[in-house]
Amino acid sequence: MTAAVHSLTVRHRRTVALDGIDLRFGTGVHGLLGPNGAGKTSLIRVLATVAAPATGRVELLGGDIAEHRERAAVRRRLGYLPQEFGYYPGFTVREFVSYVAWLKEMRPADVPEAVERAVERVGLADRIDVKVKRLSGGMVRRVGIAQAIVNDPELLLLDEPTAGLDPEQRVEFRALLRDIGAASTVIVSTHLVEDVAAACAEVTLLESGRVAFRGTTTDLMDLGKPDTGPEATPGPGASAAAVTDSGDNPIERGYTAALRAHRAKAAAPSGAAR
Ligand SMILES: Nc1ncnc2c1ncn2[C@@H]1O[C@H](COP(=O)(O)OP(=O)(O)OP(=O)(O)O)[C@@H](O)[C@H]1O
């Protein structure tokens, strides 16, 4: 187990972003799904140690991050790509990723090679000495991924990493995620369920600060399979409306089914009493 949260509540003034959730993450790629405002970014920011919980406990890489020294030590072993990532536009790709390596207190002798490897892994080797401000939006996003992986993190946290990537880059990026996830814990928040289907072994679906679903990607897809009836497996004869109402592919249908089940439970009298 690399990361865990226990009874985690996160508040933004009067808004409850996460409402007493329990989650554990081990080696592999975990997808974090949920509608806008579900709490994905709030969870990633707590795991990245940049935001503090209102209540609850966070365990990261064997340490309790409530303690300052533990937190500093954990940060050196983390990789984090925020949803909006700040960079110095005048820096070249090499300079920027080296700067992050320095912030993470990597051994100076290891930095040049680690930077080249990270930049190569995101497919930007031919742009390494180009200024970040000269790159396209998708390339800047890839620089963001490079800075997150430069220290070969044991825990990699990516908030909407595929936003702005074109389809070919997304396919390459998913392969990179699977590669990193073979030895590390990767938690990736996304709105693109097809990224989850392609790259993630496990899925956590958040809804209004609660866990609506937790399981394997296959479990989620299975939820979208109706048991009986003419819409059970939309064949060539199924109407477009019947298919698109709950999703166009197995994972979208699973996502919709899990959300609807969670909402129905929350609206039921026993749920309303919580
Ligand atoms: N800085 C803030 N100030 C006030 N409320 C906030 C702040 N950040 C988040 N919230 C609220 O907390 C809740 C959870 O937001 P969060 O950004 O974690 O969700 P999300 O699942 O990442 O959403 P999205 O998919 O839109 O990025 C939402 O109701 C949001 O409006």
The ligand as an ORCA input file, in Angstrom:
! r2SCAN-3c Opt
* xyz 0 1
  N     -10.690     26.984     -4.010
  C     -11.963     26.647     -3.830
  N     -12.840     27.472     -3.212
  C     -14.134     27.123     -3.017
  N     -14.663     25.941     -3.433
  C     -13.838     25.086     -4.067
  C     -12.456     25.390     -4.306
  N     -11.905     24.343     -4.961
  C     -12.894     23.425     -5.121
  N     -14.047     23.873     -4.589
  C     -15.331     23.146     -4.533
  O     -15.072     21.857     -3.982
  C     -15.801     20.854     -4.683
  C     -14.853     19.820     -5.262
  O     -14.032     20.449     -6.240
  P     -12.853     19.668     -7.013
  O     -12.107     20.697     -7.811
  O     -12.091     18.854     -6.040
  O     -13.679     18.707     -7.985
  P     -13.227     17.953     -9.332
  O     -13.853     16.602     -9.262
  O     -11.757     18.015     -9.481
  O     -13.938     18.825    -10.442
  P     -13.542     19.064    -12.002
  O     -13.853     17.793    -12.695
  O     -14.482     20.161    -12.388
  O     -12.099     19.452    -12.046
  C     -16.641     21.600     -5.734
  O     -17.900     21.829     -5.184
  C     -15.892     22.895     -5.920
  O     -16.780     23.911     -6.311
*
